[in-house]
């Protein structure tokens, strides 16, 4: 799994031509722990801005992935992710999240996440640059 998702712990940079590149430097991901004074039953997941003022979803900084874990007043937990669409499309992001949940539950992986379609079929493919 590390091979397939290591670029999520990298950094989006511009190359000499100003095009996006992914610097695979293992910088980690942006991670936020938060508390919300709201109960799960009171959240409107169709319009979360109405109940938590848009505070459940993290803001990405330089990396392609940001994760936020928000503890609710009732003891529930909301885990939200923000992905760069230059690195992962919705299908790839969903595969990553499903795999993450399966690992957290000590289940075997139903499928290994792959981000190859993003670099293979993009109009301007994202270049991977190893850390030196």
C-alpha positions in Angstrom: 0.0 0.0 0.0 2.9 2.4 0.7 3.9 2.3 -3.0 0.5 3.3 -4.2 -0.1 6.1 -1.7 3.3 7.5 -1.0 2.7 10.4 -3.2 -0.1 11.6 -0.9 2.6 12.4 1.6 4.5 14.5 -0.9 4.3 18.2 -1.9 2.9 19.9 -4.9 5.5 22.2 -6.5 6.0 23.9 -9.9 8.8 22.9 -12.2 10.9 25.2 -14.2 8.2 25.5 -16.8 5.6 26.4 -14.2 3.8 23.1 -14.5 2.7 21.1 -11.4 5.0 18.4 -10.2 4.7 16.1 -7.2 7.8 16.1 -5.0 7.8 12.7 -3.3 9.6 13.8 -0.1 7.5 12.0 2.6 6.6 15.4 4.2 3.4 13.8 5.6 -0.1 15.1 5.3 -1.8 18.2 6.8 -3.7 16.8 9.9 -6.0 18.7 12.2 -7.7 17.6 15.4 -10.8 19.6 16.2 -13.7 19.7 18.7 -17.2 20.6 17.7 -19.9 21.6 20.2 -22.6 19.7 18.2 -24.1 16.2 18.4 -24.0 13.8 15.5 -27.8 13.7 15.4 -27.9 17.5 14.8 -25.6 17.5 11.8 -27.1 18.1 8.4 -24.7 16.2 6.1 -26.6 17.6 3.1 -25.7 21.1 4.2 -23.0 20.9 6.8 -22.3 24.7 6.6 -25.7 25.2 8.2 -24.8 23.2 11.4 -21.0 23.6 11.8 -20.3 26.6 9.6 -18.0 24.7 7.2 -15.6 23.6 10.0 -15.6 19.8 9.3 -13.5 19.9 6.2 -9.7 20.7 6.4 -7.9 23.2 4.2 -5.1 21.9 2.1 -1.8 23.8 2.3 1.0 22.4 0.2 0.4 18.7 0.2 -2.1 16.8 -2.0 -4.0 15.5 1.1 -5.3 17.1 4.2 -7.2 15.2 7.0 -9.3 16.5 9.8 -10.7 14.5 12.8 -13.4 16.3 14.6 -14.7 15.0 17.9 -18.4 15.8 18.5 -20.1 16.6 21.8 -21.8 13.2 21.8 -18.5 11.4 21.5 -18.8 10.7 17.8 -16.0 11.4 15.4 -16.1 12.9 11.9 -13.0 12.2 9.7 -12.9 14.4 6.6 -10.3 14.6 3.8 -9.5 17.1 1.1 -7.6 15.9 -2.0 -5.9 17.8 -4.8 -7.6 16.9 -8.0 -4.2 17.2 -9.7 -3.2 14.0 -7.8 -6.4 12.0 -7.2 -9.8 11.9 -8.9 -12.9 11.1 -6.9 -12.7 7.4 -7.7 -9.1 7.1 -6.5 -9.8 9.2 -3.4 -12.7 6.9 -2.6 -10.5 3.8 -3.0 -8.0 5.3 -0.6 -10.6 6.1 2.0 -12.2 2.7 1.8 -8.8 1.0 2.2 -8.0 3.3 5.1 -11.3 2.3 6.8 -10.6 -1.4 6.2 -7.2 -1.2 7.7 -8.5 0.6 10.8 -11.0 -2.3 11.2 -8.2 -4.9 10.7 -10.0 -6.2 7.6 -8.2 -7.4 4.5 -8.1 -4.8 1.7 -10.8 -5.3 -0.8 -8.7 -3.5 -3.4 -5.4 -1.6 -3.4 -5.7 2.1 -4.2 -4.2 3.1 -7.5 -3.6 6.6 -8.7 -2.3 5.7 -12.1 -5.3 6.9 -14.1 -4.7 10.4 -12.9 -1.2 10.6 -14.4 -2.0 8.4 -17.4 -5.1 10.2 -18.7 -4.7 13.8 -17.6 -4.5 16.4 -20.3 -1.2 17.6 -18.8 0.0 14.6 -16.8 1.4 15.4 -13.3 5.1 14.6 -13.2 6.6 12.8 -10.2 9.9 14.0 -9.0 11.8 12.0 -6.3 13.2 13.7 -3.3 17.0 14.2 -3.6 
